Amino acid sequence: MNSNKTWFNPMRRLLSALKQRARTNGLVQHFIHPLRVRSVERPYRRRREYYARKKIVPSPSLRDAKHKRSIGNVHTFALFPSVSWHETLLPELALLGPVDRFDYADLVRLGHRQRHSAEFQEFRRRINSEAIQAFERAHQKQPVDWLFAYAQGNHILASTIETIRERYGVPCVNMSLDDKQSWDMGMIGEQRQGSIGLVSAFDLWWTSARVTVDWVNAEGGRAIYLPEGCSPETYYPTDQQFDIPVSFLGANYGSRPKMIHFLGKHGMPVHIFGHGWKSTGGPSWVEAPVDIFRRSQINLGNGGVLHSERITSVKGRDFDIPSTGGGLYLTTYNADLAQHFRIGEEILCWHSHDEMLELLRYYLPRPDECREIAHRARQRCLSEHRWSHRYIRILQELGILDEGTQPPAIASASLVSQPDHTL
């Protein structure tokens, strides 16, 4: 076994280094990228057309809430792992009332390495059993009003959610933000990965793409379209002056290397932060993304799905950056995103790399216009796009909160007030 490890580890490092060089090599990307785009777009379009032809089964009625609640009295059982940005969901969730949270981050980490192994499947069953027990303890302490999950079928079992619903009659809601790309990812043990393995187990499936609403309903679920939100307690403006002209924060994968290569070829000064961009000199991990957003006159986004820029999805960053209220946000045009901001007044969007380049060249010499646009975006986020706006909309759909309920004010006035950016 030791000899195998001695052979395998250097090979893995070599393959990783070769992949990294390929991602940043313009000539390699020129030939490989079209093949990867096709590998994303063809199955997506087949799936989209399949559901367009499929007869949609009427969604079952939602259960009436046993008791109406008010802000501050809603007891939430939260089911999501402490990985990536997920912790930013909690502050606004806690504004609704008490929160009990079950964290299955260890299962997610094991799944990254060996999701098809017998060890993973056994660990998944144990973690799901522990999740039910944790729910029971929370419910005994104080009746739970709703279960809020951010989960996929590779980690949470449909039987876990069905058990909680049947035993306790508590409505269960899942937030799913990658249905376009993570809808069906094959089998792990007795359950399909991705979204399709779970949609029918929940009372309500929160999807961030309008096109996938019918996919969910066709598979026996009940869908509601809502985009991501923002945490204004984390993403807020300060008096930080711009010292980064253009930034891009995100991992090096999919269509992103091609975008960055295009900008570099045209002399655009993009500062890159995130995993896989080591050759650019930027850090592979950023502890406080909000600091980058505040320092950047223009924050660049990419709304493409994997290697495709023609298939787009709403991203969490589409709200985090506008909420920060520092530099302006420039990202891929997306018809879903265009519902939530005034394009050209609150955020900027591009349809092609050439249009992106032209917008960057226009706004870089105009920092005051960038600040004005960012200020309007911040105001839009505070009035419509906090995570608490999303939670309240869900709880109204469940009958737990009354129509017209509004989020509580942000605790600290300093988070709401706009800084003086006058130079």
TORPA-779684 format. One record per residue (C-alpha): x negated, y negated, z; residue number from 1. Coordinates in nm, 4 decimals, m for minus. Each point is the difference from the previous one (the first is absolute). Layout:
R        X        Y        Z seq
R        X        Y        Z NUM
...
This chain:
R        X        Y        Z seq
R   0.0000   0.0000   0.0000   1
R  m0.2824  m0.2405   0.0828   2
R  m0.1651   0.0638  m0.3367   3
R   0.3289  m0.0794  m0.1736   4
R   0.0261  m0.3289   0.1870   5
R  m0.3613  m0.0827  m0.0835   6
R   0.0818   0.0447  m0.3682   7
R   0.3463  m0.1569   0.0046   8
R  m0.0602  m0.3275   0.1845   9
R  m0.2706  m0.1385  m0.2358  10
R   0.2141   0.0979  m0.2991  11
R   0.2987  m0.1804   0.1480  12
R  m0.2089  m0.3109   0.0590  13
R  m0.1328   0.0185  m0.3561  14
R   0.3505   0.0313  m0.1469  15
R   0.1196  m0.2900   0.2142  16
R  m0.2892  m0.2161  m0.1212  17
R   0.0696   0.0912  m0.3634  18
R   0.3687  m0.0881   0.0398  19
R  m0.0953  m0.3321   0.1551  20
R  m0.2314  m0.0847  m0.2903  21
R   0.2676   0.1019  m0.2507  22
R   0.2580  m0.2297   0.1628  23
R  m0.2221  m0.3034  m0.0461  24
R  m0.1441   0.0913  m0.3410  25
R   0.1846  m0.1923  m0.2690  26
R  m0.0932   0.2376  m0.2828  27
R   0.1177   0.3079   0.1903  28
R   0.3242  m0.1709   0.0969  29
R   0.0596  m0.1008  m0.3619  30
R   0.0291   0.3664  m0.1031  31
R   0.1403   0.1618   0.3151  32
R   0.2532  m0.2614   0.1079  33
R   0.2519   0.0556  m0.2865  34
R   0.0111   0.3721   0.0822  35
R   0.0680  m0.0744   0.3649  36
R   0.2684  m0.2527  m0.0881  37
R   0.1734   0.2652  m0.2106  38
R  m0.0221   0.2503   0.2869  39
R   0.1962  m0.2441   0.2202  40
R   0.2498  m0.1414  m0.2474  41
R   0.1133   0.3169  m0.1786  42
R   0.1224   0.1915   0.3088  43
R   0.1514  m0.3173   0.1449  44
R   0.2018  m0.0646  m0.3155  45
R   0.1137   0.3627  m0.0191  46
R   0.1225  m0.0225   0.3584  47
R   0.1697  m0.3344  m0.0583  48
R   0.1851   0.1308  m0.3060  49
R   0.0934   0.3214   0.1800  50
R   0.1781  m0.1946   0.2728  51
R   0.1549  m0.2377  m0.2536  52
R   0.1774   0.3017  m0.1543  53
R   0.0858   0.1655   0.3299  54
R   0.3473  m0.0328   0.1479  55
R  m0.0237  m0.1949   0.3238  56
R   0.1748   0.1638   0.2928  57
R   0.1932  m0.2582   0.2062  58
R  m0.1908  m0.0836   0.3164  59
R   0.1493   0.1244   0.3260  60
R   0.1455  m0.2631   0.2279  61
R  m0.2214  m0.1341   0.2732  62
R   0.0915   0.0874   0.3532  63
R   0.1673  m0.2692   0.2033  64
R  m0.2154  m0.1152   0.2879  65
R   0.1219   0.1224   0.3375  66
R  m0.0881  m0.3316   0.1603  67
R  m0.0664  m0.3447  m0.1376  68
R  m0.3285  m0.1511   0.1091  69
R  m0.1508  m0.3457   0.0077  70
R  m0.3551  m0.1151  m0.0651  71
R  m0.2164   0.1047   0.2933  72
R   0.2141   0.3047   0.0866  73
R  m0.0617   0.2327  m0.2957  74
R  m0.1926   0.3106   0.1067  75
R  m0.2211   0.1222  m0.2849  76
R  m0.1795   0.3309  m0.0322  77
R  m0.2835  m0.0681  m0.2464  78
R  m0.1562   0.2879  m0.1908  79
R  m0.3119  m0.1031  m0.1913  80
R  m0.3775   0.0453   0.0329  81
R  m0.2502  m0.2593   0.1206  82
R  m0.1890  m0.0137  m0.3283  83
R  m0.0722  m0.2764  m0.2485  84
R   0.2253  m0.3054   0.0513  85
R   0.2839   0.1838   0.1757  86
R  m0.0554  m0.1629   0.3390  87
R   0.1240  m0.3303  m0.1429  88
R   0.3493   0.1538  m0.0069  89
R   0.0204   0.0034   0.3792  90
R   0.0086  m0.3665   0.1149  91
R   0.3166  m0.0871  m0.1908  92
R   0.1527   0.3377   0.0855  93
R  m0.0520  m0.0774   0.3691  94
R   0.1999  m0.3230  m0.0387  95
R   0.3107   0.2144  m0.0509  96
R  m0.0378   0.1704   0.3369  97
R  m0.1892   0.2894   0.1619  98
R  m0.2092   0.2190  m0.2313  99
R  m0.1180   0.3569   0.0601 100
R  m0.2517   0.1068  m0.2604 101
R  m0.1279   0.3431  m0.1038 102
R  m0.3393  m0.0231  m0.1681 103
R  m0.1114   0.2863  m0.2260 104
R  m0.3220  m0.1533  m0.1319 105
R  m0.1968   0.3203   0.0727 106
R   0.2246   0.1926  m0.2383 107
R  m0.0534  m0.2598  m0.2734 108
R  m0.3781   0.0177   0.0406 109
R  m0.0011   0.3793  m0.0166 110
R   0.2220  m0.0147  m0.3083 111
R  m0.2542  m0.2144  m0.1823 112
R  m0.2523   0.2821   0.0297 113
R   0.1996   0.3233  m0.0236 114
R   0.3694  m0.0533  m0.0568 115
R   0.0501   0.3392  m0.1681 116
R  m0.1710   0.2021   0.2721 117
R   0.1780   0.2292   0.2445 118
R  m0.1557  m0.2057   0.2812 119
R   0.1691  m0.3170  m0.1254 120
R   0.3394   0.1674  m0.0385 121
R  m0.0157   0.1420   0.3519 122
R  m0.1094  m0.3373   0.1405 123
R   0.2838  m0.1693  m0.1899 124
R   0.2555   0.2328   0.1578 125
R  m0.1426  m0.0713   0.3463 126
R  m0.0036  m0.3771  m0.0515 127
R   0.3592   0.0055  m0.1246 128
R   0.1056   0.1987   0.3062 129
R  m0.1736  m0.2563   0.2205 130
R   0.1803  m0.2805  m0.1845 131
R   0.3372   0.1534   0.0901 132
R  m0.1084   0.0318   0.3631 133
R  m0.1181  m0.3615   0.0055 134
R   0.3356  m0.1111  m0.1396 135
R   0.1838   0.1992   0.2669 136
R  m0.2023  m0.1653   0.2782 137
R   0.0651  m0.3463  m0.1427 138
R   0.3714   0.0730  m0.0364 139
R   0.0274   0.1264   0.3578 140
R  m0.1702  m0.3140   0.1293 141
R   0.2370  m0.2260  m0.1959 142
R   0.2299   0.0970  m0.2885 143
R  m0.1764  m0.0554  m0.3318 144
R   0.1953  m0.2149  m0.2469 145
R  m0.1918   0.0965  m0.3133 146
R  m0.3039   0.1900  m0.1211 147
R  m0.2267  m0.2005  m0.2296 148
R  m0.2575   0.1995  m0.1964 149
R  m0.2644  m0.0811  m0.2564 150
R  m0.0664   0.3531  m0.1184 151
R  m0.0356   0.2362  m0.2932 152
R   0.0692   0.3687  m0.0449 153
R  m0.3637   0.1011   0.0332 154
R   0.0051  m0.0922   0.3719 155
R   0.3548  m0.0087   0.1385 156
R   0.2310   0.2977  m0.0528 157
R   0.3590  m0.0512  m0.1099 158
R   0.1038   0.2452   0.2722 159
R  m0.1435  m0.2359   0.2641 160
R   0.2242  m0.2865  m0.1095 161
R   0.3008   0.2285  m0.0443 162
R  m0.0465   0.1353   0.3531 163
R  m0.0017  m0.3496   0.1509 164
R   0.3060  m0.1065  m0.1985 165
R   0.1988   0.3122   0.0844 166
R  m0.0875   0.0136   0.3711 167
R   0.0317  m0.3675   0.0839 168
R   0.1983  m0.1664  m0.2782 169
R  m0.2613  m0.2748  m0.0257 170
R  m0.0292  m0.1598  m0.3464 171
R  m0.3376   0.0602  m0.1628 172
R  m0.1575  m0.2363  m0.2534 173
R  m0.3160   0.0479  m0.2040 174
R  m0.1950  m0.2819  m0.1618 175
R  m0.1679   0.1150  m0.3214 176
R  m0.2212  m0.2493  m0.1824 177
R  m0.1592   0.2165  m0.2700 178
R   0.2892   0.1912  m0.1544 179
R  m0.1122  m0.0750  m0.3554 180
R  m0.3356   0.1707   0.0486 181
R   0.0647   0.2404   0.2890 182
R   0.3405   0.1390  m0.0857 183
R  m0.0911   0.3659  m0.0554 184
R  m0.3490   0.1243   0.0834 185
R   0.0524   0.3758  m0.0044 186
R   0.0492   0.2465   0.2825 187
R  m0.1695   0.0346   0.3359 188
R   0.1263   0.3114   0.1697 189
R   0.3788  m0.0038   0.0129 190
R   0.0507  m0.3638  m0.1024 191
R  m0.0677  m0.2257  m0.2952 192
R  m0.2413  m0.2846   0.0569 193
R   0.0773  m0.3629  m0.0696 194
R   0.3414  m0.1583   0.0314 195
R   0.2133   0.2644  m0.1667 196
R  m0.0487   0.2439   0.2864 197
R   0.1613  m0.2354   0.2520 198
R   0.2575  m0.2252  m0.1673 199
R   0.3050   0.2128   0.0833 200
R  m0.1017   0.0459   0.3656 201
R   0.0412  m0.3678   0.0945 202
R   0.3149  m0.2067   0.0426 203
R  m0.1591  m0.2844  m0.1934 204
R  m0.3028  m0.0136  m0.2298 205
R  m0.1639  m0.3425  m0.0289 206
R  m0.1740  m0.0183  m0.3372 207
R  m0.2039  m0.2946  m0.1263 208
R   0.0797   0.0516  m0.3711 209
R   0.3421  m0.0595  m0.1521 210
R  m0.0491   0.2697  m0.2633 211
R  m0.0404   0.2695   0.2669 212
R   0.3339  m0.0744   0.1682 213
R   0.1711   0.2341  m0.2462 214
R  m0.2744   0.2602   0.0439 215
R   0.0722   0.0151   0.3724 216
R   0.3763   0.0151  m0.0468 217
R  m0.0343   0.2714  m0.2661 218
R  m0.1878   0.2189   0.2495 219
R   0.2727  m0.0274   0.2631 220
R  m0.1373  m0.2947   0.1943 221
R   0.1404  m0.3455   0.0630 222
R  m0.2286  m0.2772  m0.1224 223
R  m0.0339  m0.3660   0.0791 224
R  m0.2415  m0.2257  m0.1863 225
R  m0.2135  m0.2259   0.2166 226
R  m0.3558  m0.1185  m0.0591 227
R  m0.2747  m0.0118   0.2586 228
R  m0.0110  m0.2827   0.2519 229
R  m0.2582  m0.2034   0.1881 230
R  m0.1121  m0.0457   0.3584 231
R  m0.0234  m0.3768   0.0533 232
R  m0.1596   0.0601   0.3411 233
R  m0.2997   0.1472  m0.1845 234
R   0.0061  m0.1791  m0.3352 235
R   0.0206  m0.3726   0.0697 236
R  m0.1886  m0.3138  m0.1088 237
R  m0.2820  m0.1751   0.1844 238
R  m0.2211  m0.2979  m0.0797 239
R  m0.2502   0.2285  m0.1762 240
R  m0.1532  m0.1722  m0.3027 241
R  m0.0455   0.1846  m0.3287 242
R  m0.3468   0.1499  m0.0425 243
R   0.0966   0.2818  m0.2405 244
R   0.1206  m0.1125  m0.3453 245
R   0.1717   0.3277  m0.0980 246
R   0.0261   0.3206   0.2016 247
R   0.1302   0.3490  m0.0592 248
R   0.0527   0.2239   0.3016 249
R   0.0689   0.3654  m0.0702 250
R  m0.1604   0.3351  m0.0719 251
R  m0.1721   0.0751  m0.3290 252
R   0.2339   0.2305  m0.1919 253
R   0.2503   0.0127  m0.2836 254
R   0.0216  m0.3054  m0.2260 255
R  m0.1885  m0.2252   0.2406 256
R  m0.3560   0.0591  m0.1311 257
R   0.1117  m0.0939  m0.3507 258
R   0.1552  m0.3227   0.1303 259
R  m0.3114  m0.0932   0.1972 260
R  m0.2264   0.0870  m0.2936 261
R   0.2056  m0.2274  m0.2272 262
R  m0.0297  m0.2927   0.2405 263
R  m0.3723   0.0569   0.0476 264
R  m0.0533   0.0068  m0.3748 265
R   0.1596  m0.3453  m0.0186 266
R  m0.2059  m0.1459   0.2838 267
R   0.2788  m0.0146   0.2598 268
R  m0.1422  m0.0176   0.3574 269
R   0.2045   0.2751   0.1689 270
R  m0.1032   0.1071   0.3511 271
R   0.0991   0.3645   0.0442 272
R   0.0726   0.1724   0.3312 273
R   0.1015   0.3599   0.0578 274
R  m0.1026   0.3628  m0.0266 275
R  m0.1950   0.1003  m0.3090 276
R  m0.1353  m0.3436  m0.0949 277
R  m0.3403   0.0385   0.1682 278
R  m0.1875  m0.0853  m0.3165 279
R   0.1506  m0.3495   0.0157 280
R  m0.1420  m0.0688   0.3437 281
R   0.3410  m0.0272   0.1680 282
R   0.0794   0.1970   0.3163 283
R   0.1737   0.3364  m0.0409 284
R   0.2355  m0.0747   0.2906 285
R   0.1488  m0.3298   0.1118 286
R   0.1092  m0.0163   0.3632 287
R   0.2131  m0.3129  m0.0430 288
R   0.1367  m0.0399  m0.3551 289
R   0.1808  m0.3168   0.1078 290
R  m0.3371  m0.1757   0.0329 291
R  m0.0722   0.0709  m0.3673 292
R   0.3453  m0.1258  m0.1004 293
R  m0.0521  m0.3264   0.1909 294
R  m0.3472  m0.0624  m0.1401 295
R   0.0993   0.0644  m0.3626 296
R   0.1325  m0.2765  m0.2201 297
R   0.1529   0.2674  m0.2243 298
R   0.0851   0.3491   0.1237 299
R   0.0160   0.2420  m0.2898 300
R   0.2429   0.2932  m0.0010 301
R   0.0593   0.3006  m0.2215 302
R   0.3502   0.1471  m0.0055 303
R  m0.0759   0.2933  m0.2290 304
R   0.0662   0.3621   0.0926 305
R  m0.3251   0.1967   0.0051 306
R  m0.1608  m0.0358  m0.3464 307
R   0.2991  m0.1689  m0.1624 308
R   0.0641  m0.3733  m0.0097 309
R   0.3238   0.0464  m0.1947 310
R   0.1630   0.1897   0.2860 311
R   0.0124  m0.2284   0.3016 312
R   0.1095   0.0202   0.3612 313
R   0.0527  m0.2513   0.2769 314
R  m0.2926   0.0003   0.2439 315
R  m0.0308  m0.0909   0.3657 316
R  m0.2586  m0.2584  m0.1003 317
R   0.2699  m0.1753  m0.2055 318
R   0.1331  m0.1234   0.3357 319
R  m0.3080   0.0026   0.2249 320
R  m0.1883  m0.2529  m0.2126 321
R   0.2921  m0.2430  m0.0514 322
R   0.0738   0.0224   0.3734 323
R  m0.3558  m0.1104   0.0747 324
R   0.0650  m0.3338  m0.1678 325
R  m0.3660  m0.0635  m0.0854 326
R  m0.0986   0.0380  m0.3631 327
R   0.2480   0.0798  m0.2731 328
R   0.0859   0.3530  m0.1094 329
R  m0.0435   0.1128  m0.3617 330
R   0.1127   0.3527  m0.0873 331
R   0.1503   0.2203  m0.2700 332
R   0.3490  m0.0946  m0.1164 333
R   0.2596   0.2408   0.1378 334
R   0.3740  m0.0397  m0.0588 335
R   0.0713   0.1226   0.3541 336
R  m0.2427  m0.2477   0.1555 337
R   0.1480  m0.2838  m0.2069 338
R   0.3238   0.0360   0.2003 339
R  m0.1733  m0.1041   0.3197 340
R  m0.2145  m0.3011  m0.0941 341
R   0.0241  m0.2870  m0.2451 342
R  m0.2689   0.0839  m0.2522 343
R  m0.2118  m0.3058  m0.0755 344
R   0.1148  m0.1855   0.3118 345
R  m0.0710   0.2442   0.2854 346
R  m0.2218   0.2634  m0.1590 347
R  m0.1564   0.0423  m0.3451 348
R   0.0232   0.3071  m0.2230 349
R  m0.1828   0.1232  m0.3070 350
R   0.1125   0.2290  m0.2826 351
R  m0.3458   0.0606  m0.1487 352
R  m0.3653  m0.0386   0.0918 353
R  m0.0257  m0.2987  m0.2319 354
R   0.2881  m0.1739   0.1761 355
R  m0.1583   0.0775   0.3378 356
R  m0.3295  m0.1529  m0.1138 357
R   0.1720  m0.3129  m0.1299 358
R   0.1927  m0.0496   0.3247 359
R  m0.3182   0.0398   0.2037 360
R  m0.1817  m0.2557  m0.2137 361
R   0.2869  m0.2467   0.0318 362
R   0.0457   0.0213   0.3778 363
R  m0.3602   0.0289   0.1202 364
R  m0.0696  m0.3732  m0.0579 365
R   0.3338  m0.0840   0.1706 366
R  m0.0233   0.1118   0.3653 367
R   0.2764  m0.2363   0.1148 368
R   0.2486   0.1646  m0.2360 369
R  m0.1094   0.3382   0.1355 370
R   0.0743  m0.1142   0.3553 371
R   0.3414  m0.1364  m0.0956 372
R   0.0994   0.3266  m0.1680 373
R  m0.1279   0.2014   0.2970 374
R   0.1943  m0.2223   0.2416 375
R   0.3260   0.0626  m0.1871 376
R  m0.0714   0.3741  m0.0020 377
R  m0.0498  m0.0048   0.3779 378
R   0.3348  m0.1721   0.0502 379
R   0.1719   0.2583  m0.2189 380
R  m0.1543   0.2819   0.2040 381
R   0.1125  m0.1503   0.3300 382
R   0.3566  m0.0476  m0.1209 383
R   0.0509   0.3272  m0.1905 384
R  m0.2883   0.2458   0.0090 385
R  m0.0968   0.0874   0.3548 386
R   0.0059   0.3688   0.0885 387
R   0.2774  m0.0873   0.2436 388
R   0.2139  m0.1159  m0.2940 389
R  m0.0367   0.3490  m0.1473 390
R   0.0718   0.1829   0.3261 391
R   0.3081  m0.2100   0.0660 392
R   0.1315   0.0682  m0.3500 393
R  m0.0365   0.3745   0.0626 394
R   0.1676  m0.0202   0.3411 395
R   0.2890  m0.1924  m0.1527 396
R   0.0360   0.2745  m0.2597 397
R   0.0131   0.2538   0.2839 398
R   0.2595  m0.2062   0.1867 399
R  m0.2277  m0.0557   0.3002 400
R  m0.0369  m0.3768  m0.0456 401
R   0.2675  m0.2430  m0.1134 402
R  m0.0133  m0.1762  m0.3348 403
R  m0.1601  m0.3403   0.0335 404
R  m0.2519   0.1097   0.2631 405
R  m0.3253  m0.1935  m0.0394 406
R  m0.3541   0.0810   0.1165 407
R  m0.1184  m0.1649   0.3203 408
R  m0.2351  m0.2937  m0.0319 409
R  m0.3721   0.0675  m0.0036 410
R  m0.1304  m0.0277   0.3546 411
R  m0.2869  m0.2417  m0.0607 412
R   0.0726  m0.3317  m0.1680 413
R  m0.3572  m0.0058  m0.1300 414
R   0.0833   0.2911  m0.2276 415
R   0.2760  m0.1950  m0.1701 416
R  m0.1558  m0.3421  m0.0331 417
R  m0.1993  m0.0742  m0.3119 418
R  m0.3588  m0.1220   0.0354 419
R  m0.1217  m0.3275  m0.1430 420
R  m0.2020   0.0998  m0.3065 421
R  m0.0965  m0.3554  m0.0902 422
R  m0.3663  m0.0115  m0.0984 423
